[in-house]
Amino acid sequence: MIRIGIVGCGRILNAHLQGYMKLRAAGVDNFRITALVARNPEDALMFRRRGEGPEPRPSTLPPESGDPLAAPHTYVSDFQDDVDIAIFTNYVEMLESGAVDAVNDFTTLALHHQVGEATLLHGKHLLTQKPLAISVAAARRIVDLAREKGLTLGTFENVRHALFTRAAGWAVRQGLIGEPQMAISGSLGGLWSPDRVVADTPWRHRKLQAGGGGSIDIGVHQFHLLRYVFGEVAWVSASARTFEPVRYRRDAAGNVIETVDANVDDTYFATAGFENGALGQLLWSWGTRGEPLEIPGTPAFYGSEGCIKGGELIGERGARVALVDTFERSLDAAAREAYFPLGLEDPFAIQQLDWLRAVEESTDPETSGREGLHDLSSAYALLESSLAGRRVTLRETLDGSVRAYQAEIDEHYGL
């Protein structure tokens, strides 16, 4: 039995608890959540047992958005009632208590390397929310420590197990669009534009707490998708800007209740070069005024014999088939089980199952610490390129030879 301690009881915890609930419904019985950690014990009690604790926080997004932050409020007691769940206000105390074998770190980004290092030094396995850490140096430290200790390290990246991602990666590896050539991903504006506080969390706009803005929060998702479908990133050339240096939280009547100074990017445009010679274009903004821009058919992938666009596989002569349907029809029982074990479709449930199995087998999950490190290094290559005014290679960000943007972060945390 794997005893799991959860560190961080914010809004994203609902999506993770939904995933664990689906695992139990599917018959997975090799884990129990035995501890919850929050600086304010009331935040932990909000998730422990239905009928106790404070009222749930209101969602920052409507359920129909499909965003994990809009997952319904969930209690641990909704899917397990046979263990006592300890409440801690300090994760080190939890680690020293003997109550857990493994940790899920769902804290804010600035704490990831601190919680991760303490967890691994105490000999516990770790699954951490993306991004892996506040800087590449911090992420590298966690990855190296897990390897040294022989412990399982996973980065929670829900993009990986989405049906479209799986289907697009399969199509490219099957050669259905020929040799990879071009990819495009992103949009401008939307829910948080032009000057709202993203996800109602001011820390996302502060460099020493968030690392970067959209480049880190969204960029790691984009790079993960591109890396999975098209292959490893070799270099990035980019420009990032902060067009809205002040952001506002408002009440239902539109009155400003908090002003937040922003010193991270709210907009970026980037070109990525892949090791196989393909090119990718990434763009994003939380700062647009007027009307948002969606690029129809994206994310799109082009190859020497066709493309993936608008959810379709399109050949050179215009023949079209639905990508996901084609993918699902191709799967035999073994392949279906590999992609969607136990018939699960929820990315949170699939990733948690993959990590639990890796813990049992003393291996790393598919979305390993290394994967998280490369996603983060690609995203920081974007910011380093913007600052340096030149193309930056992934090797340069991975080995720390280019880190001018991150220097302030690393100095602040003693990395």
N, C-alpha and C positions, 0 to 999 in steps of 0.2 A: 504494500500500500504506500503510495507516494503522498506524503503530507505536504500540502502547499500553503505557504504564507503569502498573502497578497499585501504589497506595500503600495499605498496610494488609493484613496477612495474618492475619486472624482467622477465626473459624468461618464467617462469612457468605460468605467467598471461595469456598467449595465450591459454593454455589448459582450464583454468577456464572460460575465456570469450567464448570459444567454447561451453563449457557446458551450460552457460547461454543463448547463442544463440539458442541452441537446445531446451531449455525449452520454449523460446518464440515461436519457430516454432511449438511446441507441444501444444500451447495455454495457457501456464502459464503466467498470467498477473498480479501477485500480488507483483511484485517487480520492482524497478528501481535502477540502479547504479547512485548515485547522487554526488559522490566525488571520486577522485583519489589522493593518497598521495605518494609522492616520494621526497627524499632529494633534488634531482635535478629536477626542474619542467619540463625540457625537457623530462625526462623519463616518466612522466605522460602524457605529450602531445603526446608521441609516441603511446599511446593507446586510446586517447579520441575520435578523429574524423578522419575518412579517408580523406586524402588530406591535413591534417595539421600536424605540428610537424616534428621531425627529421626522417630520414630513420630508418626502423626497424633494430634491431640487427641481425646479421647473426646467424643461428642456430648452436648449437654445435653438433648436431646429424642429420643424414639424415632422411627424413620423413618416409622411409620404416622401420626404426627401431621400430616404434610404441611407442617410449618413449614419455611421455607427454612434455618433453622439446623440442621435434621436431614438436609440433603442429604449424599449419600455423599462421602467424601473423594475429591478429584479433583486430578490433577496437570496442569500445562500440557502436559507431554509426552504426555498421553493424546490430544491432538488436534493438536499441532504438534511437528515434530521437525526443522525445516529452518532454525531460527535459534538463535543463542546468546542465552540470557536472562541479562542482567546482574543482579547482586544489589547493592542499595544499602541503607545504613542511614540515609540522609538524603535526603529528597525533593528538596531544592534541588540537591544534587549530581547527582541523576538528571536534573533539568530542565536543568542546565548541561552535561550530558554529550553532548547531541546524539543520545541513543539513542531518543527518543520524539517523536511528533507530538501525542499526546493522552494524557490521564490519566484513570484510573478511581480515584476517591477512596473507599476503603472503610475509612477510619480511624474512630475514635470521634468522636462528634459535636463535641466541643470543638475538634477539629483541622480541621473542614471549612472554616471561613472562612480559616484560615491556609494550608492546602494549596491551596484554591481560588484565593486571591489570588495566591499565588506562581505557580501554574500559568498563570493568565491573563496575568500580567505577563511571563511568559516566552513568550507567544504560542502556548500549547498549548490545544487544545480540552479540555473537561471534562465528565465524567459523575460525579456525586456521589451517594452513598447517601442516602436520606431519613433524618432530616429534613435540609433543605438546609443549615441552620447552627444555631449555638448560640443565636442571638437573631434577631429581625426585622432589627435594624440590621446584623448580620453578613450575613444573607441578602441584604439590599438592596444591600450593598456588592458582593457577588459578581455579582448580576444586572446592576447598573449597569456594572461593569467589563467583563463579557462583551460587553455592548452597545457600549460605548465601543471595545473592541478588535476588534469584528466577529468574535467567536469563538463557537463552538457550546457551549451550556451545557444540560445535561440533569440532571434530578433523577430518581434511580432509585426509582420508586414502583410496586412489583409489583402493587398492587391494580388499577391501571388496566387491565391486559390480562387479568385473570381473566375467565373465560367469563361468570360471573354479572354482573359489572360491565358488561361490554359489552352483555349482553342487557337488563339493567335500563335502562341509558341509552338503548338503541335503543327500547325499549317506551315510555318516557316521551316521547321526541322524536317518535315516531309517533302520539302522542296516544291510546295504547291504554288509559290510565287517566284520560284527560281532563286537566284542569288540575291541576298538582301542589298538594297541600294539606298532607299530613303525612308524616313519615318517622320511623322509630325504629331505633336501632342500638346494640348493646352487650350486656354481660353483667356479672355480678358473681362474682368468685372464679374458682377453677380451679387450674391447675398451680402457680402461684407463690404462692398464698395458703396460710396467712395471713401468713407472715413469711420466706419463702425469698428468696434473692438472685436477682432476675430474670435469667434466661439465664446464671446463674453469673458475672455481670459487675457487680461492686460500683459501678462508676462510674455506672450507671443510677440510683442512689439519691442522687447528689450533685449539687446544683444547679449548681455551677460547671463540672461536666463533662457533665451531662445536660440542663441547662436546666429541665426539669420531669420528672415521673415518667411515669405512664401517659398524662397529658394530651399529652405531646410524643411519647413512643414509640408509643402507640396512637392518640392523638387525630389526628395528621396523616393516618393511614390512614383513619380514620372520616370526617374532613372531606374527604379526597380523593374517597372514594366518594360522599358526599352531594353534593359540588360537581359531580362528573361526571354524576350521575343527575338531580339536581334543580335545579342552577344555582348561581349565585354566592351566597355567604353575605353577608348585610348586617350582622348583629349577633349577639352571643352573650351570654347571661345564664347564669351558672354558679356552682357552689360546688365547691371542691376541698378535700380533706382528706388529712392523713397520719395514719392510724389506727394504723399500725405503725412507730413511729420507730426501732426497732432490728430489723435483719434478720440472718439467720444462714445461713452455708454449713455443711453437714453432710456427713460421710462416709457410706459405704454402711450403716454401723451406726447412723447417727443421731446420732453425736457431733459437737458443734459444733467446727468447725475455723477459723471466722472469724466475727467479729461486725462488722456494718456499720451505722453510724449513717445513718439516712435523713432527709434534709431536703427531699425533694420529695414531691409528692402520690402516694398509692397509690389514691385513689378520686376520682371526679368525677361530677357530674350536671350536664348542660347542656342548655339550650334554644337552638337556633339559628333565627334568622329569615332567610329567603332574600329576594333582591331581587324575586322574583316573588310574594312574599306568603306562601309556604308556610312551615311550621314543622317543625323537626326536634328530636327528643329523643335525646341521646347519654348513655350511662352506661358506667362501667367501674370495676372495682376489682381490685387485687391484694392486698386486705387483709381479705377476709371470712373469718370463722371458721364452722365448722359446714359447711353444705352450699352449694355454689355455685348461682347462679341463672342459668339460660339462659332467654331469652325465646323461646318457640317461634315460628318463622316469620320471625324477623328475620335480616338487615335487611329491613324492610318499608317499602313506599311506597304512600301512599294519594292518590287523585285524585278529581276530581269525577265520574268514571264507572267507578271500580273500583279495584283495588289489585294490588300485587305482594307476595305473602306466601308463605313456605314454598316458594319456587321455582316458584310458579304465578302466572299471570295470572287474576284473578278478577273477573268482571263484576258489575254491580249486581244482577243476578238470580241470581247464584251460579254462572254458567257458569265452568268451570275448564279451563285448558289449561296444559301445561308451558311455562314461560317460555323455557328454553334451547332446547327442541325447536322452538318457534314461531319464535324468533329465527333459528336455523340454517336452517330451511326457507325463511325469507324472503330469504336471502342469494343474490344472483347471484354470478357468478364475480368480478366487479370488487369487490363489497362484501366478499366473503369474503377476497380478497387484501388489502384495506385493513385489515380487522380482524385477520386471521391470515395475514400474508405467508408465502409458501412453505409453507403448510400447518402452520406452527408453532403450538403451543398453549402452550408453556412461557412464562410472562410474562417470565422473565429473558432468554430468547433473543429474544423479540419486542422488548423494550425496547432491548437492545443493538443489534439490527439497525436499529431506528428511529434510534438515536443515530448509528450508523455512516453511515447514509444522509444524515442531517442534516449530518454533518461533510463528506461529499463534496459536498453541494449548498449548503454555506454557509448553512444555515438552522438553526432550532431544532427539536428533536424534539417529539413530542406532549406528553411530560411534561417540559416546559421548565423553566428556572430560574424563570420567572414563575409557573408552576403550583406549584412547590415553595415559592415565597415566599408565595403565597396560602394554601396548606395550613398553613404554619407560622404565618402571621398569624392565621388562624382559631383554631389551637390555643392560641396565646398570648392571644388575646382571651378564651378560657376562663379562663386563670389571672389575667389582668388584671381580669376581671369579678369573680372570686372575691375578689380583694384589695380592689377598689374598692367592692364591694357594690352594683354597678349594672350595667345593660346596657352593653356596650362594642361599638362599631361596628368593622367591619373597616377602615374608612378611618382610624380613630384608631390602630389598631395598625400599619397600613401606613405612615402618615406619622410615626409615633413620638410623636404628641401624648399617647398613653397608653402608658406603659412603666414604671410604678412597680415591677412585679414584676421586670422585666428590667434595671432600673437597676444592680443589683449585678453582674449578668453583664457588662453593657456596660462598666462601670467596671473590672472585673477584666481584661478583654481590651483595654481602651483603644479601645472602639468609639464 
